[in-house]
């Protein structure tokens, strides 16, 4: 043990003082040595006790508290296990020292060795300590659980039962703050020229550093939690949508788009089930298509959607949520900066600050340093993650394509034209479609074609005369037939029977109403509703036709009837046979009712207009002119022009 | 049946034989069903192609947004990734458009044309129905006169009504016959008509997905580590998430 007094040769004038000083020095030296040893011993002993208590707390008490949920236990005891590990090792190393002298020199170095580890474990514990305390408080309020806790503690650690769990939980916090004090005490009692002095000094400083770091860490953590809770957003902050984080913008929008895309896939794609309406076509390409789409819907697309959700959408969602915290803190920092600058100004002016202002400064600085240290790391991880997600997206698309392709090609292989190249196939399809659409056209026309209107009723003789009379006065185009009985009412309204022929004089009445027409019945004139009139085609015959039941007789009427000049060739009409006619000689040709004929001559060789030379079905012959009817074309009640298709139906 | 005072209870005398009616009903029923299915298929296909287009557009939007983000300027690797993705999406969009066009041309158009025949068919059926009504009406009139006493005026009237009846009856029978002939033909024509459409549908998908597969396979080989299973990817995501959460600036949720 070296004496701390300088071993200078005593100056001649102080020899007596020297001796007393020497004795004094030695005595002080002895005392210091004792103190040092005591302090060291205290440290070691307390350490042992501390570790023992910790273990008690951790293993025994905790295991007995199985009534509490595991999550809460984790919060309360946080990383006490790590602390126990570190400190047990520390203790073991401490006790390794043989003599007390060795111990002291060991002490300093040991602390330096363990400094970092201790800092890391204790800072976590201390940061969580407040939370743990809060939790214990809540349990205190629940009498049943409180009793359980109390009983357990009383059984295991009788001296602590008064204060409960909090007494035990505070131990690590107390311990770590005591280290600097204990070391300080040893240091005070160690002469500077002791070989262990330097180590001890450094150790003391190190432990003080540890403590301040722990404090800093704790503060940062608290700030982070305090400001991360969104409830603390003020109105101003909500309005200030300063978005300084570019990743955030990107991911938020991305996740929205993915939601939409996935939504579209679900909503529309899966709801459309084209394979259900198979047009009742069995076999052929439809079969393949049905299998194909059914597969797609039930398997492939669902799988794709699930994978998309799991591997792309959810991570994006998490990422965008994770971005909120830093964004908040950044905003907060800006605010705090303003406060900080204000205090700076005040400091410049006044040179001192109140306690609150100091706190403001510290808050800002803590926040700032936290962000500065962690933001770069955050950004990097976020970008990497985003890149990963995009890669996943591409892989998913590839897999989807592969699966669909597999199935589609399988079905395609079963189709007839699978070997045809794409270009040829398209040509082929176009041709086929052209053909089939022409076919459809013909179908359409078939259905549209209306069979000839039921043949005009042959007129009564009186009516015939009436018609003739009308025709002599008016042009045939003005002749109309009444389609249903008209009972007139009001001024000048006529009462007419169905089938009567009238001539239209005007297609409106005096007031301009076009639904009432002025007609001439040959005898009377008056107004009738226009809806009940139908244009009447004058049958090109001039004698009343047969009245007998059968319609296929004909009458030879050799008497020529004076032709009225109004009996002129009709404007563009088609001639149709009104009644069936059986040919009885070579000169005649048979007719079927409704058959279309071509009139070659409207009179026979002798000029008899009662017979017409017609061509029908490729045959020529004479038929009674009475049997022929002109119908205008094209109107709803005529033939449609015969198409090239042979589906013209015959009666 | 003249001794029954109440006419309502009388069964209608069947003018048109039951078998004919039944046949007609059956054929027409089939065609009505066909019409419904055609319409539904057309609507569904239209919705499907619209959804196709919308999805493709949103994919392009995603990649364009990514590209326009300032992050690309900061990180070269990221920029490469996003540019490649963007190119891929745009190409896919072009192919998709082509696919939709092809489907439009070879499936939806023919469907529409097929459906356009139905209105004419329905009109023709209506006309037949009208003719049937006229026929029935006149027939009952004839029967009414036949039951009366054969007096002179009655006979004349009877004769006249019979005259009226004849063409109407012929008309109805003509219509009936025509429809009975044409309807099955039309119905059966659908088989040949639609085969090419469905074939084309599958082929269009094949073409599209071949391209898609090629593009994305190249992309992933170039940029991603292919061969990662889903579990591995999930694991990676978890790792990143926990890395982020370990930082104190990230809120715990």
Contacts between the chains, C-beta under 8 A, distances in Angstrom:
chain1	res1	chain2	res2	distance
A	220	B	248	6.2
A	221	B	248	5.5
A	224	B	248	4.5
A	224	B	249	5.8
A	224	B	251	7.6
A	225	B	251	7.7
A	225	B	252	7.9
A	228	B	251	3.7
A	229	B	251	7.5
A	246	B	69	6.0
A	246	B	70	5.1
A	246	B	71	5.0
A	247	B	71	6.3
A	249	B	69	7.0
A	250	B	65	7.2
A	250	B	66	6.5
A	250	B	69	4.9
A	250	B	71	6.4
A	253	B	65	5.8
A	254	B	62	6.4
A	254	B	65	7.4
A	254	B	66	7.3
A	257	B	58	5.8
A	257	B	61	6.5
A	257	B	62	4.9
A	257	B	65	7.5
A	258	B	62	7.6
A	260	B	58	6.0
A	261	B	55	6.0
A	261	B	58	5.1
A	261	B	59	6.9
A	261	B	62	7.7
A	264	B	51	5.8
A	264	B	54	5.8
A	264	B	55	5.4
A	264	B	58	7.2
A	265	B	51	7.9
A	265	B	55	6.8
A	268	B	47	6.0
A	268	B	48	7.2
A	268	B	50	7.7
A	268	B	51	3.8
A	269	B	48	7.1
A	269	B	51	5.7
A	272	B	44	4.7
A	272	B	47	5.6
A	272	B	48	4.9
A	272	B	51	7.6
A	273	B	44	7.3
A	274	B	41	6.1
A	274	B	44	4.9
A	274	B	45	6.4
A	274	B	48	6.8
A	277	B	37	4.4
A	277	B	40	5.1
A	277	B	41	5.0
A	277	B	44	7.5
A	278	B	37	7.9
A	279	B	34	6.6
A	279	B	37	5.2
A	279	B	38	6.9
A	279	B	41	6.9
A	279	B	190	6.3
A	279	B	194	6.5
A	280	B	33	7.4
A	280	B	34	7.3
A	280	B	37	7.4
A	281	B	190	6.7
A	281	B	191	5.8
A	281	B	194	6.5
A	284	B	191	6.7
A	284	B	195	5.0
A	284	B	198	7.4
A	285	B	194	7.8
A	285	B	195	4.9
A	285	B	196	7.7
A	285	B	197	7.9
A	285	B	198	3.8
A	285	B	199	4.4
A	285	B	202	7.1
A	286	B	194	6.9
A	286	B	195	7.5
A	286	B	198	5.2
A	288	B	198	7.3
A	288	B	202	6.2
A	289	B	198	4.5
A	289	B	201	6.0
A	289	B	202	5.9
A	292	B	202	6.2
A	292	B	205	7.7
A	307	B	230	6.7
A	310	B	230	7.5
A	310	B	234	7.0
A	311	B	230	6.6
A	311	B	233	5.3
A	311	B	234	6.7
A	311	B	237	7.2
A	314	B	237	7.9
A	315	B	237	4.5
A	315	B	240	7.7
A	315	B	241	7.3
A	318	B	237	7.8
A	318	B	241	5.4
A	319	B	241	7.8
A	319	B	244	7.7
A	321	B	253	6.4
A	322	B	241	7.3
A	322	B	244	4.8
A	322	B	245	7.1
A	322	B	250	5.1
A	322	B	251	8.0
A	324	B	251	6.7
A	325	B	249	5.7
A	325	B	250	4.5
A	325	B	251	3.8
A	326	B	249	4.8
A	326	B	250	6.7
A	328	B	251	7.6
A	329	B	249	5.4
A	370	B	248	6.7
A	370	B	249	6.4
A	371	B	249	6.5
A	374	B	247	4.9
A	374	B	248	6.8
A	374	B	249	5.0
A	375	B	249	7.1
A	377	B	247	6.5
A	378	B	244	6.6
A	378	B	247	5.7
A	378	B	249	6.6
A	378	B	250	7.3
A	381	B	240	6.1
A	381	B	243	5.1
A	381	B	244	5.6
A	382	B	244	7.0
A	383	B	71	7.1
A	383	B	75	5.9
A	383	B	78	6.1
A	384	B	240	6.9
A	385	B	237	7.4
A	385	B	240	4.1
A	385	B	241	7.8
A	385	B	244	7.7
A	386	B	78	7.6
A	387	B	77	7.2
A	387	B	78	6.1
A	387	B	81	5.8
A	388	B	233	7.7
A	388	B	236	5.8
A	388	B	237	7.3
A	388	B	240	7.0
A	389	B	237	7.7
A	390	B	66	7.7
A	390	B	81	5.9
A	390	B	82	7.3
A	390	B	85	6.2
A	391	B	81	7.5
A	391	B	220	7.2
A	391	B	223	6.2
A	391	B	224	3.8
A	391	B	225	7.8
A	392	B	224	7.8
A	392	B	233	5.5
A	393	B	85	7.8
A	394	B	85	6.7
A	394	B	88	7.4
A	394	B	216	5.6
A	394	B	219	5.1
A	394	B	220	5.1
A	394	B	223	7.1
A	394	B	224	6.1
A	395	B	216	7.7
A	395	B	220	5.2
A	395	B	224	5.8
A	395	B	226	7.0
A	395	B	228	7.2
A	397	B	212	6.9
A	397	B	216	4.6
A	398	B	213	6.4
A	398	B	216	3.6
A	398	B	217	5.2
A	398	B	219	7.4
A	398	B	220	5.4
A	400	B	212	7.8
A	401	B	209	5.0
A	401	B	212	3.9
A	401	B	213	3.7
A	401	B	216	6.0
A	402	B	213	5.4
A	402	B	217	7.9
A	404	B	205	7.0
A	404	B	209	4.6
A	405	B	206	6.9
A	405	B	209	4.3
A	405	B	210	6.0
A	405	B	212	7.9
A	405	B	213	5.3
A	408	B	202	6.0
A	408	B	205	5.0
A	408	B	206	4.6
A	408	B	209	6.1
A	409	B	206	6.0
A	411	B	202	5.7
A	412	B	202	5.5
A	412	B	203	6.5
A	412	B	206	5.5
A	415	B	199	5.2
A	415	B	202	6.7
A	416	B	199	7.5
A	417	B	199	6.2
A	422	B	203	7.2
A	422	B	207	6.3
A	425	B	200	7.6
A	425	B	203	6.2
A	426	B	102	7.7
A	428	B	196	7.8
A	429	B	106	5.3
A	429	B	196	5.4
A	429	B	199	7.8
A	429	B	200	5.3
A	432	B	196	4.8
A	433	B	106	6.6
A	433	B	109	7.7
A	433	B	110	5.9
A	433	B	196	6.8
A	436	B	110	7.0
A	436	B	192	7.3
A	436	B	193	5.1
A	436	B	196	7.8
A	437	B	110	7.2
A	437	B	113	5.4
A	439	B	189	6.7
A	439	B	193	7.6
A	440	B	113	5.4
A	440	B	114	6.4
A	440	B	116	7.7
A	440	B	117	5.8
A	440	B	193	7.5
A	443	B	117	5.2
A	443	B	182	7.2
A	443	B	185	7.8
A	443	B	186	5.3
A	443	B	189	7.2
A	444	B	116	6.9
A	444	B	117	4.9
A	444	B	120	5.1
A	445	B	120	7.9
A	446	B	178	7.7
A	446	B	182	5.4
A	447	B	117	6.8
A	447	B	120	3.9
A	447	B	121	4.7
A	447	B	123	7.1
A	447	B	124	4.4
A	447	B	182	6.8
A	448	B	120	4.7
A	448	B	123	7.2
A	448	B	124	7.3
A	450	B	124	8.0
A	450	B	127	6.5
A	451	B	171	6.2
A	451	B	174	4.9
A	451	B	175	5.9
A	451	B	178	7.1
A	452	B	171	7.8
A	453	B	171	7.7
A	454	B	167	3.8
A	454	B	168	5.2
A	454	B	170	7.6
A	454	B	171	5.0
A	455	B	167	4.6
A	457	B	163	7.0
A	457	B	164	6.6
A	458	B	163	7.5
A	547	B	159	7.7
A	549	B	159	6.0
A	549	B	162	6.6
A	549	B	163	7.7
A	551	B	163	7.9
A	551	B	166	7.2
A	593	B	167	7.6
A	593	B	170	6.6
A	594	B	170	7.8
A	594	B	174	7.3
A	647	B	182	7.3
A	647	B	185	7.7
A	649	B	174	8.0
A	649	B	177	7.4
A	649	B	178	4.7
A	649	B	181	6.4
A	649	B	182	7.5
A	651	B	170	7.4
A	651	B	174	4.7
A	651	B	177	7.8
